[in-house]
Amino acid sequence: MKINSAEFIISNSDVSKCPKDPLPEYAFIGRSNVGKSSLINMLTNHKNLAKTSGKPGKTQLINHFKINLNWFLVDLPGYGYARVSKKTKEVFQQFITDYFEKREQLVCAFILIDIRLEAQKIDLEFINYLGEIEVPFCIIFTKADKISKTKIDSHIAAYRKELLSNNWEEMPQHFVTSALESTGREKVLDFIDEVNNEMFKNNLL
């Protein structure tokens, strides 16, 4: 897929105020500081589409970006550590669950995971949560340029083992990426393109 246009549309914390357009949406979410904004900018080939920050917890709203005029990329707040008050965290955690449980236009979520780290409990819990509410998702492993190919393979294998031991029949579809080196860009965009084509072909939206 070639990205011809990427436009910010709206930020809000109320799912009912999200765009009404009957276009497929792909939501990006992960732990704070997982490299989400950098990945989004890499995928869309825009340096500043999503705001990057060294401070964890920068994204605190549902951010909609219209891509190629025919699908939405949705940037969601990170879960886990963030330098916000407990009350604020409770609020945005609630609208995160509202989004996943109520948003009809959502066709796939991308759970971002830092490939440098061993399997994290909070990531596994979120994977299981999406499985329980039956939201289609893929895993995007980020920051692949930071460790060796051997470690990448061993960390993915650890996730596979953990999930298979927790009643998953197989490892969810996953992509290995690096925002710095644009690794995985074409594979992620081709996946989105295939899903979009299938949706439009079958008039599912």
N, C-alpha and C positions, 0 to 999 in steps of 0.2 A: 504494500500500500504506500502510495506517495501522499505526504501531508501537504495539501495545497493551501489550507487555511486553518487557523486555530485562534479562536476568539473567546475571551472571557465574557460570560453572560451574567452570572449572578452569584452572590454569596448570601447564605442565610442559615438559620438554625431551625427552620420550620419546614418539615417535609412537604406540607400542603402548599408551600410557596415556591417549590421547585418548578422549573419550566414545564409547561403543559404539552410541549411538542411531543408527538408520538414517535420519538426517535430512540434507538437503543442506547443504553447507558452502561458504561464500564467504570466501576468504582475502584479507586486505588486507596488502600489502607494498610497500615503496618504500625509497628511500635514507633514511638517518637525517635527521631534521629536515624531512621533506617535509610535515609537517602531518597525519600519519596519525591520531593520537589525536583531534585537533580534528575531523577529518572524520567519524570513527566516532561521536563524541558528537553531531555535527550530524545525521547520518543517523538515529540512534536517538532523537534528541530528549532525550538525557540529558546533563546538564552534566559529570558525572564518571564516566561508565561506563568510558571508557578514560582512563588517567592521562596528562595532558599535562605536558610539561616543556620548559624552554628548553635543557636539556642533551641533545645528540644521543645516541642509543643507549640511551634509557631502557628500551624494551621489549627484554627478553632471553629471553623465554619464549614458547611457543605459548599464547595466551590464547583460551579458548572462551567466547563469550557466546551464550546461547540467546535467539532473538528470536521473539516471538509463539508460543512453544512448538512451532514447526514448522520452524525452520531455525537454523543456527549461523553467526554472524559470527566469523571467526577473525583475531585480531590477531597478526601475526608480527613478529619483530625486523627492523629495518631492515638493508639491506645497505650496504656502503661505510663511510664514516667513522663511527666511534663511539669514545667514550673508554673503551674496555675493553682489557684486555690481549690480546696476539696469541693466546695460548692460549685465552682465553675466546671470542674471535671465531671461531677455528677450530671450537670446539665448537658454537656456535650456527649457524654457517654449515652444518655437517654436518646438524644436525637440521632446518634449513630444507629442504635438499635431500631428506632422508628424508621430510619431510611431503609435499612435492610429488610425489615418486616412489612413495610407498607408501600414501597416504591415499585409500582408496576412496570415502569420502563427499564428497570435494572435487569440486564441479561447476564452479566458476569461480574464477579468481584475479583480483583487481583490482590492477594495478600502478600505484602512485601516482607521479606525476611533477610536479615543481614547474614550472608553466607559465611562470614568470619567466625560466627559464634556457634557454640554447641546448641542443640535443640533447646529452645526456651519454653518454659511452661506456659507463658502468656500467649505465645504464638500458637502452640498446640491447642490451648483452650479456645482461641478464636477460630481456628480451623474446625474444631469440633462443633462450635456454635453454629457456623454457617452450614455444616452438614446436618445438624439437627433441624434447622429451619428450612432446609432444602434450597439454599441459594447456590446456584452454580458458581464455582470459583476456580481459579488457578493460583499457583504459588509463583511469585517472582523472587528469586534469590538475587540480592543486590551486592554491589561492591566486590565483584568477582576478581577485579584487578589487584585486590589487596592480599590475596593468598594464592598458594600454588594449586595447580589442577588436581593434585593428589588430595589435598585437604578439601577442595570443593567436593570431590567425589565422596570422600569419607563423611562429610557433614550431611550431604544429601542422603547417603545410605543410612545415617543415623535417624534422619527424619522418617525415612521409609520404614525402618524397623519399628520406630515409636508408633507410627500410625497403624501399621499392620497389627501391632499388638493391642491396639485400641479399637478393634472391630472394623477398621477400614479394609476393604477388599483389595485395594491397590493404591499405590502412590498417586495422589492427584497430579494432573498435568502441571508441569512446572517449566520455568524458563530461568536460565542463568544469565545475569546481566551485569554490565558495568557502564555507568553513566559517563565515566571518564573516557572509556575507549569505545563507546557505542555498541558494546557487545550485547547481542540478543535483540537489538532493535527491530530488525526485519522479521524475526520469528514472532515477536509479540504483535507487531502490526499486521502480519499475515494472518495470525490467529483471529484478530479482531475483524479483519476483512472477510474471512471465511464465515464467521458467525453472522456478520451483517448481511452478507449475500444470502445466507440460508434464511434469515429472518425475513428479508424483503421478498425472497422468492416464494415463501410460504405465507406471506401476508400475516405474520404473527404480531405486527405492531400496527 
